[in-house]
Amino acid sequence: MRTHWNIFIAFFRVGMLGYGGGPGSIPLIHKEVVDKYKWMTADEFGDLLALGNTLPGPIATKLPGYVGYRVRGIWGMINAVLATIVPTVILMIVLLTSLSSVKDFDWVQGMTAAVIPVVGVMLAVLTWQFIEKAIGGMGWIKTGIMSVIIFALLQFLNVHPGIVIGVLLVFALVQKDKSKHDDGSREGDSP
Amino acid sequence: MIYWEIFVAFFVPGILGYGGGPASIPLVENEVVDRYGWMTVQEFSEVLALGNSLPGPIATKMAGYIGYDVGGVFGAFVGVFAAVAPSLIIMILLFGFLLKYKESPKVKRLTLYVRPVIAILLGVMAWNFFKESYVDIGFWQTGIIIVASYLLLERVKLHPAFVIIGAFIYGGLLL
């Protein structure tokens, strides 16, 4: 029972303090899981984070879910996930429903109009971060060519993004890996 | 069959959103605005703005609120479940397997190849938001807010919640 309470409190704190979406809560999870409750070593947590990032879906629920499962099985997992998400979802529903009841006032319309460009800027910054990461991983020529093709597929041919992503995932898996010689020389260069 | 639609609308972004919660936002918009027409771009942007100013993971806040908006409390439950469960189950089942192959180029390529897609989806969304704002409040107001919020967010490194509150005050008083 005591462990369950710890799991709940640890991830409740993470959920309530993690501003900036899922990635914003990763350092908080690290603090609880590694430093405070010592459910994992820093190395294990590093592996968990790396693998979590290679899988799809929200990172802020994959990490608590897995940690909860490791510590206390299925119920630990459910406990951790609920503690992370339920408080903030309730907050969101309460705030947005009360906002929509005053929607027709002029000042409320002014507020919602002013916030659209701000969200636009946040999305543009995120766009740039994803481009930077793509360039870091495969160079700007490959990123540029891929981007142009993907843009045309999505915007002009109206292909569902799921299909584009699915094809790319298959491509990533079937593509031949570079020869061992290549990998060896790159590893030799990096240190 | 609304619950089935809610499930699909958040299952697809959850299973395709490589790169954490933010990567699934444009995919959610694709389902919620374009495919099912539950919200306009304007409404979606309000939900996103408020979601960004509150704590906690963004993907589940969006799923919970939109699920609630469309299908009540059970709708919220279905939305959150669809966003969270599939990727979490994969994580628990495949962890040992992935740990063994974590240095494999194939595993690394999985995330890498999806990044340009997410970037373009996010970029198009940002563009649509700017366009929407230009139509709504004109060139100068849109421009002022863009420049001010960029400087505050990226140069001053002010917390997004404060920038959003600032925008609310500006809009409430001056627009």
Interface residues (C-beta under 8 A of the other chain):
Chain A: G15 M16 L17 G18 Y19 G20 G21 G22 P23 S25 D47 L48 A50 L51 G52 N53 T54 L55 P56 G57 P58 I59 A60 T61 K62 G65 Y66 Y69 M77 V81 T84 I85 P87 T88 V89 L91 M92 I93 L95 L96 L99 W107 V108 Q109 G110 M111 T112 A113 A114 V115 I116 P117 V118 V119 G120 V121 M122 L123 A124 V125 L126 T127 F130 I131 K133 A134 G137 M138 T143 M146 S147 I150 F151 L154 Q155 H160 P161 G162 V164 I165 G166 L168 L169 F171 A172 L173 Q175 D177 K178 D183
Chain B: V12 G14 I15 L16 G17 Y18 G19 G20 G21 P22 A23 S24 I25 P26 L27 N30 Q42 S45 E46 V47 L48 A49 L50 G51 N52 L54 P55 G56 P57 I58 A59 T60 K61 G64 Y65 Y68 D69 A76 V80 A83 V84 P86 S87 L88 I90 M91 I92 L94 F95 L98 L99 K102 S104 P105 K106 V107 K108 R109 L110 T111 L112 Y113 V114 R115 P116 V117 I118 A119 I120 L121 L122 G123 V124 M125 A126 W127 F129 F130 E132 S133 D136 I137 Q141 T142 I145 I146 S149 Y150 L153 E154 H159 P160 A161 V163 I164 A167 F168 I169 Y170 G171 G172 L173 L174 L175
